[in-house]
Each structure stands twice: as C-alpha cells, then as structure tokens.
Amino acid sequence: MFKRILIITLAIVIFCPLTALGSMYVGASIGNAWQSTTTDANEIFDEVKNIDKNSTGWKIFGGFKSESFFGIEGGYRDLGEIEDKVSGYTYKTSSSGWDVEAIGSLNLSIFRFFAKAGAFFWSADASYKTTIVSDNGTDFLWGLGAGISLGPIGVRLEWESMEVGYMDNLSMLSLGASLGF
C-alpha cells in the first residue's frame, strides 16, 4: 500500500508542473480480456490442458500528453476472472494491477493514433480443487490504439498485451472515454 501511495504522490509532483507544456487527462475503459495458458501434467493437473478464455475487464487511467508526440499514462486495471474445467474440477484465475507507460502518438486533426510501452505491477490468484495460489510481480506491457478528441472529451479504442508470470498470453481490447483539463 505504501508503494502505491508513493507512486501516486510522485506522479502528482511530476505532472503538475508539466501542465504548462501540455494537458492532463483522466478516463475509464471497459472491454474484453483474454487469457491463454497451457497447464503441464507434472504441475497442478493430471492432464495437459490448454486454457483459452475471456472475461470482462475494466480500467481507470490518467496521464499527460505533450503538445508534440510524447505522453505518460498510468492506471489501475481489473482483468476479470476466468474459469475452466480440468479433470472434472473448476480452475479459476483472476488478475489485476497498476500500470505505467510511455506513449508516442500521432495527432491528425481530431484523430489520435498511439502506441505505448511500460510496466504492469500485477497481482494474480488461481484456485484448483482446494489449492489457492496468489502471486504478484512486475512485467512488460505494450499496446496500440486510436481515438477521437472533441475538445476536452476523448473516445478511444485500444488493444494491450501484458505479461503476467505463469500466463502465456494476456491481452485486453477496450473502449474508453477520457476528459482532459
């Protein structure tokens, strides 16, 4: 908890003077999160199983965009919960976490196209039979998106790919809105 408060405080101290050079924004998105992983017979399960499921994910975000092409963004996301049957038992997993990214964008009139790369500070829980496993870490996140800006209001569609410990693939496609100030 202390680490999160420190990150938020540092972000405020850094971003406030930058508003003279660009603009800040906050927003929220909702979409579809996909998780893909392969279990190994020698690990938890009695069989090799490919799990490829999706769930509803959401995020809140805020950032700074300069008048040129550079920006910084951060937020919190919940990638939902997926479940599947393995050897007759239910396997469940959920992931969430904080992220921070550098953003490069191309602005053409009211349209904005962007790419981002950064870090995902994740937390994941998995359960199978009576076993519950919790893990956390920091891994790479990247994404692509496009949006429309109508004054201070923006709408955007984006796809992001995250690495989360034991998962082979975790990504999210979302539609969001933002408000600039």
Stockholm file with secondary structure:
# STOCKHOLM 1.0

chainA/1-181         MFKRILIITLAIVIFCPLTALGSMYVGASIGNAWQSTTTDANEIFDEVKNIDKNSTGWKIFGGFKSESFFGIEGGYRDLGEIEDKVSGYTYKTSSSGWDVEAIGSLNLSIFRFFAKAGAFFWSADASYKTTIVSDNGTDFLWGLGAGISLGPIGVRLEWESMEVGYMDNLSMLSLGASLGF
#=GR chainA/1-181 SS CHHHHHHHHHHHHHHHHHTTTEEEEEEEEEEEEEEEEEECTTTTSSSCEEEEEEEEEEEEEEEEEESSSEEEEEEEEEEEEEEEEETTEEEEEEEEEEEEEEEEEEEETTEEEEEEEEEEEEEEEEEETTEEEEEEEEEEEEEEEEEEEETTEEEEEEEEEECCTTCSEEEEEEEEEEEEC
#=GC SS_cons         CHHHHHHHHHHHHHHHHHTTTEEEEEEEEEEEEEEEEEECTTTTSSSCEEEEEEEEEEEEEEEEEESSSEEEEEEEEEEEEEEEEETTEEEEEEEEEEEEEEEEEEEETTEEEEEEEEEEEEEEEEEETTEEEEEEEEEEEEEEEEEEEETTEEEEEEEEEECCTTCSEEEEEEEEEEEEC
//
